[in-house]
Amino acid sequence: MNVILQVSTGLFHHCTEPDPEAVRKRLEALCDRLPVRGIIYGWGKRTGLYETILETAHRYGAEAWMWLPVFADVRAPEAAEPMISFGSASERGIAACPGEEFRFICPGSRRNLDALIETYEKWTAGCEPDGVFLDRIRYPSAVYSPTDFLGCGCEACRARLQQAGIDPQRLQARMARKKGLDSCLPDRMENGRYHYPDPDLEGLAQMKRSIITDSVGEYSQTFHKKGIKVGIDVFAPALADLVGQDLAALLPLTDLVKPMMYFRTLAPAGIPYELEAYGQPLAKRLAALWGTEIGEDASMERQLRSLGDSQGKICPGIEINRIPGICEPDGKGFRQAFRAAEATGCDTMVLSWNVMKAREEELREIEF
């Protein structure tokens, strides 16, 4: 089993970048002991830090992946077209971790798509990576508001929905009458995609998938022309379709897919955290469709098997950093995750989402 190391170098608007020398020492210690295939780093920038990471990665024969957010916590939110909620507030955010508000911008905006390319070129000038790792390339989930399940309500997105014959106002009214997402339960699952008896919900799910898949496809085409690989951060397979991530469609477009198998994270993308936000009726329906409680470690193997033969592209992410009250990793979880990954043919795990915040005793649990 190989590993990819993930290093947070700070955020665009909450600059707490680590010291380059401290990063170098931690990476070298891990590369000396583990079969490191790559290093994901981003997205704050400090003079000398990116150069240190690239030099360390290449010295150990590992790939360097620049980590960038696409539709939340972007570099220039004031210039972006925001996501407009169908709820009472026009913009919503959540600060589960310091500096991370998860404030989304419109996924269907041409301007927002182009901004990512501009950020990449600015941030990597003079220190180009081997790959770009795209995060938050999705719609928001129910942790912000149940009505955010309906997607973006900006003028352009409303027009897109109407053109497709979808009535979001009817869905919003139905959610108000029937206790939010209790009215949005899928009745079947096919190839990781949920299907709904309500035609508006079915059309909405298809539209969200199409917008996210088209975005990833466009980025892949752009970066592949530059000789840059493309990786994506995605929700766990049982949750991905709810935020527009059609994993069966995304796999052929990319070089690396990291499902966030976060069973010990009480923050966005953490499986128990997301299930709590969606509510018991939806959580029970997903358990029935998958034949397992998807919030438990034991479901990891089944979820990964649903992705089929990935030819080495699937690299599950497990939490390694310790953040009191938010993320509490443990050796038992590591061992279960590695067993599940090996059983499904995965040859690489991503130690997420910041090895600089991992404790030495927990890093020692990672052995092969």
C-alpha positions, 0 to 999 in steps of 0.5 A: 500500500502506497500513501499520499501525504496531504499538507495544509499550507494555510487558506486564502483568507486565514493565513497560518502557513507552517514554517517551510523547514518544519514542513520539510522535516515532517515530509522527510521523516514520513518519506523515509519510512513510508512508500510515498507516492505523492504530496498534496499541498495548498492552498495558502502561499508563503515564499519558499514553502511551495518550492520546499514541498516540490523539491522534497517530493521530487527528491523522493520520486513522488508527485507534487499536487497543488490543492485548490478549492473550486466552489467554496473559500475561493481566492477572490470571493468578492469577484465571484458570482455567489450561490444564492440560497433558496432559504431565507438567507442569500448566502450561507456559510459554516465555520467548522474549522478556523478560517474555513467558512465553506461559503459557496459560489455558483457552480454554474457560473462561467466567471467562477470556472475561469477564476480557478484557472487564473488562481492556478496560474498566479499561485504556481508561477515559477513552481509548477506542480505535477498535478492539480487537486481540485477540492469543493467541486460540488454543491453544498450539502444540508449542513448549511440549510436543507434548502441548499439541497435544491442548488443555486437560486441565482437568476441564471440557475433559476432560468436553467431549472425552468428551461428543464421544466423543474419547479424549485418553488414547488419543491421548496414549498413541499419541503416546508410542508413535509419537514425539509429533506424528509420529502426528498427521499430517493426510492432507488440507486443505480451505479451510485446515483440516487433516483427519486419518484418526484420528477422535479427532484429527479430532474434537479439531481440530473442537472446538478450532476451534469454541471459538476461533471461538465466542470471537471471535464473542462478543467481536465481538458485544460490541465491535461493540455498543459501536461498537468494531471487532475485529481479531485476531492469527493464525498464518500460514495454514499453521499457524493451524488447528493452534492452533484458528484457523479463518481461513475462519470468523474472517474474517467475524466481524472487521474486521481479521485480521493473519496473522503472516508471520514468516519471521525470528522464532525465537520463538512464531508465528515460522514456522521456530520453530514448524515446528522444534517440530512436527518434520520429519514434520509440516513435510514433510506440510504442505509436501506439502499446500501444494505449497511449503516454508511456512517460506520467504518464497516461500510467503507469496503462496500462503498469503495467496491461500488466504484468498480475497477478504478485502475489505481485512480481511487485513493481513499482519504482517511483522517490523520490530523487531530483537531479537538472537537472536530477530528479524533483519529485513532489506530483502530480506524487506520487499520480498518481503513487499510484493510478495506482499501486493500480488499477493494484493490486500492493501492494508495491511501491519502493521509488527510487532510493535514499531516502537519497536525498529526501526532507522532504517536498516531503517525507511527500507527501507519505501517506496512 
